[in-house]
Amino acid sequence: MLFPSFDRETELAMNGTIVCGVDEAGRGPWAGPVVAAAVILSSRNIPPGLNDSKKLTEAKREALYGPIMQAAIVGVGIISAARIDEINILQATYEAMREAVQSLATAPHLALIDGNRAPPLSCRCETIVEGDAKSLSIAAASIIAKVTRDRLMHDLDRQYPDYGFAAHKGYGTEGHQQALSRHGPCAEHRRSFAPIRLLLGC
């Protein structure tokens, strides 16, 4: 099994480069925001157990959230469903990443980005395919982004209890489809996404 390392960050730090890892959560769901996080880890204080958020249970992600926030410099960007509809999900993801990096208390020189496409940021970017499984900084960002978004979806579940957002987090599950058939979309549904457009007859 592949585990993330701090090798690339350590290599870059030898030249005095401040590095952040950047990842997002929520590109695919039919409802709710897309969230990005940027994390600058210290080599002297890396919380144990960091891994790609997709490989961790919800309880483990929640358990790691506090230690990451305490040990690292963290920035978060949140882009609403309405904004996603306005500019499309790719541009909204880039916007969330820019917000996350810009909100860091220390400006990074370079951002390690999960994936193969670099967003336009205020610093240099280096893309890493499956970066959340290879880089500890990106893995930490993936956890912060995922936990932040899951908590927001729990909040939305309380506002819109008919849809089951706390359970499926806005993804296109059978239960979500059934709720949409019964109640139609709410204000948090992404109307630019094909299943919602179809439901609205657009």
N, C-alpha and C positions, 0 to 999 in steps of 0.2 A: 504493500500500500504506500502511496506517495504522501509524504508529510511535508508541510511547508518549512522552509528554513529562513535564516537571517543572512544568508551568504551574500546576496546581491546588495543588501543594505550595508553590510559590513565593508564590502569592496568599495562602494561609493563613498562611505564615510571616511575612508583612508585619505581621500582628497578633500575632506572638509565639506562634502556635499550633504545637505539636510534633505532627507528622503521621507516622503509620505506614501503610504499605500492608499489606493482609492478603489472602492467597489460600490455597487448599487444593489438595491432590492426593489422588486416590484415592476419590472418592465412588462411582464406577461399578463398580469391580472386584468380583469375587466372593470375593476372598480378600485378607488382609492388612489393615493399619491404614489409617485416614485421617489425613493429616498436614496441618497448617496452619503457615504461617510469617507472622510480622509483621516488617516491616523499616522502620527509620527511616534514610533516606538523608541524607547531607550534600550540600548544593548544591555544595560545594567539592571533593567527591571522589566523583563518580558513575562507577562502572566503565563503560568504553565497551562498546557491544555489547548492552546490556540490551534485552530484548524479551520478549514473551509466550513462556513456556517451550514452548508447543505449536508455536511457529514456529522453534524452535531444535533442532539435532541434539542427541543425547545427549552427544556429545563437547563441543559448544559450551556446553551447560548445565554440564557438569562443569568446564570451563575458567573459567566465570564464578563458580562457587560460592566458590572461595577469595577472589577479589577482593571479592565482596560481603561475605563474612564479615569481611574485614579492614577494609573501608571504612565499613561500616554498623553500626548497632545491630540485632541480630537476636534474635528469639525464635521458638521452635518448640514446637508442641503435637502429640502423637501419641496417638491413641485406637485401642485394639486392636479386633480383629474381635469378640471376646467382648463388649466394651462396645457396639459398634455393634449387635449382636444384642439387647442389653439395652434400649437407649434409642432405637433407629432411626438411620438414617444422617444425617438432617438434624440431629437433636439432637447426634449424635456430632461432626458437622462444626462446629457451634456451640461445642461443648466444646473441640475442638482449637483453634479460633480464640481462645477465652478463655484457654486455657493459653499460647498463643503470645504474646498481648498482655501477659499478666501476667508472663511470663518476660523481658520486655524490661528491660534495665538502666536505661533512662530511661522514665518513664511518659508515654505520649502523651496529648495533649488530644483528638485526633480520629483515627479509623481510617478509611481509605479501603478499602472492601470491594468485592471483585470480585463482580458480580451485582446482583440487585435485591431481596435480602432481607438485612436487617441482623441479626446475632446480638446477643444481650444481652451487652454488654461493660462494662467499668469506665469507659470513655470514650465520648464521642459517636461516632456512626458516620455515614458518608456512602457510599451505595451508588453504584457506577458499573458499568453494564452493559458487558460486554467491557472491564472495567477493566484487565485484564492487557495489553491492546493499547493502552491510552490513558494509563495512569499508570506512570511509571518505578518508583515505590515498590511498586505492586502487581506489576509485571513482575518486580522483584527478589524479591518474596515468592513469586511463582509458581515461580521457578527454585529457590529454597531448598527449598520444599515438595516439588517434583518430585524433585530430586536426593536429598534426605533419604529420601523414600519409595522411590525406586529402589534406593538402597543397602540399605535394610531388606529389600526383596524379594530382593536378591541374598543377603543373610544367610539368609532363609527358604528360598531355593533349596538352600543347603547343608544346612539342617536337614531339608528335605522334597524330596529330589532327584527324586522321581517325577513332580512336577507341572510342571516347567519355569517356575517363578516368575521366574527371571532373564530369561527371554525375553519373557514376556507380562505380567509384573508383576501377575498376578492377574486380568487382564481376561478376558472370556469368549470367547477365541479357540477355533478348532477344535481345536488341540492341547490346550488346557486342558480342553475338553469330553471329548476322548478319554481324557485322564489321569484325569478324574473317573469316567468309565465303567469304567475298569480298576481303579482303586484306591479309589474312594469319596472323600468329603471328609476332609481332615485338620483338625487343631485350628485352623488359620488360615483356614478357609473360613467365610464369613458365612452362617450357617444361616437367617437371616431373609430372605435374598435368594431370590427365586422359583426360579431354576435349582437352587439347593442344596436348598431345601425340597422341590422336586419329586423330586429324586434320593433324598432321605431318606423320601419318602412322607408328608410332613407336610401 
